[in-house]
Amino acid sequence: MQSPDEKHPVCWSCEKQPATERYVHPKLGEWVCATCLDRLEVHDAYQHQFLDMLELERQERYDEVLACIDEFLAANRHRDHDQWLARSVARDRTMVLFEAERYAEAEKAWEAWAQLGFPNVTDRWFNASVKASILQALGRHQEALAAYEEAFSHQDPRYASAIPYYLPRLVELSENLGQPVDEKWRSVAEAGAEDFAVEMPARETLGESMRALAEMTQGMPSKREREWKARQGGGAGGDAP
């Protein structure tokens, strides 16, 4: 084991623990702590195996995909210090079962996924979007909207740039019940527009305005990205974090 040089006294990844290990990746080599090294290497390995699982899924060999997922978790559980892998596996099990149209099983898998908690609000929103899809497939449309609205009620200004992306789902779920989007979501949509420094589009209905905002902001830099570029002197120095 080598010691980190003086330029990397703190872990490159978490920026908290002492950097004691070298993480090597194509075009990247950084000093990290032992915990982050486990996380990064497990992430890389899972992403690599995921390509094989996608091929099995395309062939509709769903039980084999589920077996691969479970085997990977069993082999790497001891390195999953922050439950990133457990959450990823629970998510992917849910998605595979949904793709296989095994909706009752997918709902149970979703429950196991939700019990692991959410690192941030966007993870919560995505989780609720998947749940809504499962409930819709089971014909429980009112529950689908309620589940999504409950999750979307959790807001964090640090993730306002993600709001427009999730608005069309809210519109769709409302329309499936033959009702307009509740006006209580207007201020949330406006917060998303503000993050991109644009005006909320004026349309005949709130739902149409939300869809227009989602389309307008695709590919636009968020507030965080604009601030990062400003600190880098107009964008020099690489991609935004």
C-alpha positions in Angstrom: 0.0 0.0 0.0 1.3 3.4 -0.9 0.8 6.6 1.0 -1.0 9.5 -0.7 1.1 12.4 -1.8 0.8 15.8 -0.3 -1.7 17.0 -2.9 -4.3 14.4 -1.7 -4.4 14.3 2.1 -8.1 13.9 2.0 -10.2 11.4 0.1 -11.0 12.6 -3.4 -14.5 11.1 -3.3 -16.0 11.9 0.1 -13.6 14.7 0.9 -13.8 13.7 4.6 -11.6 10.7 5.4 -7.8 10.4 5.0 -6.9 9.2 1.5 -5.0 5.9 1.8 -5.9 3.9 -1.3 -5.3 4.5 -5.0 -8.5 4.3 -7.2 -7.5 3.6 -10.8 -10.0 4.0 -13.6 -9.6 4.8 -17.3 -8.3 8.3 -17.6 -8.5 8.7 -13.8 -6.3 7.9 -10.9 -7.1 9.4 -7.5 -6.3 8.8 -3.8 -9.4 7.8 -1.8 -10.2 6.3 1.6 -10.7 2.6 1.9 -14.5 2.9 2.2 -14.8 5.0 -1.0 -12.5 2.6 -2.8 -15.0 -0.2 -2.0 -17.9 1.9 -3.2 -16.2 3.0 -6.5 -14.9 -0.5 -7.4 -18.3 -2.1 -6.6 -20.0 0.5 -8.7 -17.7 -0.1 -11.6 -18.1 -3.9 -11.4 -21.9 -3.6 -11.2 -22.1 -1.3 -14.1 -20.0 -3.8 -16.1 -22.2 -6.7 -15.2 -25.3 -4.7 -15.9 -24.5 -4.7 -19.6 -24.7 -8.5 -19.5 -28.0 -8.3 -17.6 -29.4 -6.0 -20.2 -28.8 -8.5 -22.9 -30.5 -11.2 -20.9 -33.4 -8.9 -20.3 -33.7 -8.2 -24.1 -34.0 -11.9 -24.5 -36.8 -11.9 -21.8 -34.7 -14.3 -19.6 -35.9 -12.5 -16.5 -35.3 -15.1 -13.9 -31.6 -15.3 -15.1 -31.4 -11.5 -14.7 -32.8 -11.7 -11.2 -30.3 -14.5 -10.3 -27.4 -12.4 -11.6 -28.5 -9.4 -9.5 -28.9 -11.5 -6.3 -25.5 -13.2 -6.9 -23.7 -9.9 -7.3 -25.2 -8.6 -4.1 -24.3 -11.7 -2.2 -20.7 -11.5 -3.4 -20.3 -7.8 -2.6 -22.5 -7.2 0.3 -19.5 -6.9 2.7 -18.2 -3.9 0.7 -21.6 -2.1 0.6 -20.9 0.3 3.4 -23.5 2.9 2.5 -26.2 0.6 1.0 -25.6 2.0 -2.5 -25.5 -1.5 -3.8 -28.5 -2.7 -1.8 -30.6 0.2 -3.2 -29.4 -0.4 -6.7 -30.2 -4.1 -6.5 -33.6 -3.4 -5.0 -34.3 -0.8 -7.8 -33.2 -3.2 -10.6 -35.2 -6.1 -9.2 -38.3 -3.9 -9.2 -37.6 -2.8 -12.8 -37.0 -6.3 -14.1 -40.2 -7.6 -12.5 -42.1 -4.7 -14.0 -40.7 -5.3 -17.4 -41.7 -9.0 -17.0 -45.2 -7.8 -16.3 -45.1 -9.6 -12.9 -46.7 -6.6 -11.3 -47.7 -8.1 -7.9 -44.0 -9.2 -7.4 -42.8 -5.8 -8.6 -44.9 -4.1 -6.0 -43.3 -6.2 -3.2 -39.9 -5.5 -4.6 -40.7 -1.8 -4.7 -41.6 -2.0 -1.0 -38.2 -3.5 -0.2 -36.6 -0.8 -2.2 -38.5 2.0 -0.5 -37.6 0.7 3.0 -33.9 1.3 2.2 -34.5 5.1 2.2 -33.5 7.8 -0.2 -30.2 9.7 -0.4 -31.9 12.7 -1.9 -35.3 13.9 -3.1 -34.7 12.9 -6.7 -34.2 9.3 -5.7 -37.5 9.6 -3.8 -39.3 11.0 -6.9 -37.9 8.3 -9.2 -38.9 5.6 -6.7 -42.4 7.1 -6.6 -42.6 7.2 -10.4 -41.8 3.5 -10.6 -44.4 2.8 -7.9 -47.0 4.8 -9.9 -46.2 2.8 -13.0 -46.8 -0.5 -11.1 -50.1 0.8 -9.6 -51.3 1.9 -13.0 -50.5 -1.5 -14.4 -52.6 -3.0 -11.6 -55.5 -0.6 -12.4 -55.0 1.5 -9.2 -54.8 4.9 -10.8 -56.0 7.0 -7.8 -53.3 5.3 -5.7 -50.7 6.0 -8.4 -51.4 9.7 -8.3 -51.5 9.8 -4.5 -48.2 8.0 -4.2 -46.5 10.3 -6.7 -47.9 13.5 -5.1 -46.8 12.4 -1.7 -43.2 11.8 -2.9 -43.2 15.1 -4.9 -44.3 17.0 -1.8 -40.8 16.4 -0.5 -38.8 19.3 -2.0 -35.2 20.4 -1.6 -34.0 23.6 -3.2 -30.6 21.9 -3.9 -32.4 19.7 -6.5 -34.7 22.3 -8.0 -33.2 21.7 -11.4 -34.7 18.2 -11.5 -38.3 19.5 -11.0 -39.1 20.2 -14.7 -38.0 16.6 -15.6 -40.6 15.1 -13.2 -43.5 17.5 -14.0 -44.8 15.6 -17.1 -45.3 12.5 -15.0 -47.5 14.5 -12.6 -49.5 15.8 -15.5 -49.9 12.3 -17.0 -51.1 10.8 -13.7 -53.6 13.6 -13.2 -54.9 13.3 -16.8 -55.4 9.5 -16.4 -58.0 10.3 -13.7 -59.6 13.0 -15.9 -58.6 15.8 -13.7 -56.4 18.9 -14.0 -53.1 19.2 -12.1 -53.7 20.5 -8.6 -52.9 24.2 -8.4 -50.8 23.5 -5.3 -48.0 22.4 -7.7 -47.7 25.7 -9.4 -45.2 27.1 -6.9 -43.1 24.0 -7.3 -43.0 24.3 -11.1 -42.1 28.0 -10.7 -39.2 27.0 -8.4 -38.0 24.8 -11.2 -38.3 27.5 -13.8 -36.4 29.9 -11.5 -33.5 27.5 -11.2 -33.1 27.7 -15.0 -33.6 31.5 -15.0 -36.7 31.3 -17.2 -40.3 32.4 -16.9 -43.0 29.8 -16.3 -44.6 29.3 -19.8 -48.1 30.7 -20.1 -50.5 28.1 -21.5 -54.2 27.4 -21.2 -53.8 24.9 -18.3 -51.2 24.3 -15.6 -50.5 20.9 -17.0 -49.7 22.3 -20.5 -47.4 24.9 -18.8 -45.6 22.2 -17.0 -45.0 20.2 -20.1 -43.8 23.3 -21.9 -41.4 24.0 -19.1 -40.0 20.5 -19.2 -39.4 20.8 -22.9 -37.9 24.3 -22.7 -35.3 23.4 -20.0 -34.0 20.2 -21.7 -30.3 20.7 -22.1 -30.3 24.1 -20.4 -27.7 24.8 -17.7 -29.1 24.7 -14.2 -28.3 27.3 -11.5 -25.6 25.0 -10.1 -24.0 24.5 -13.5 -24.0 28.3 -14.2 -22.4 29.0 -10.9 -19.8 26.4 -11.4 -18.9 27.8 -14.9 -18.7 31.3 -13.4 -16.2 30.0 -10.8 -14.2 28.4 -13.6 -14.0 31.6 -15.5 -16.6 31.0 -18.1 -16.5 27.2 -18.3 -12.8 26.4 -18.7 -11.4 23.5 -16.8 -13.6 20.6 -17.7 -17.2 19.4 -17.3 -19.4 20.7 -14.6 -19.7 18.4 -11.5 
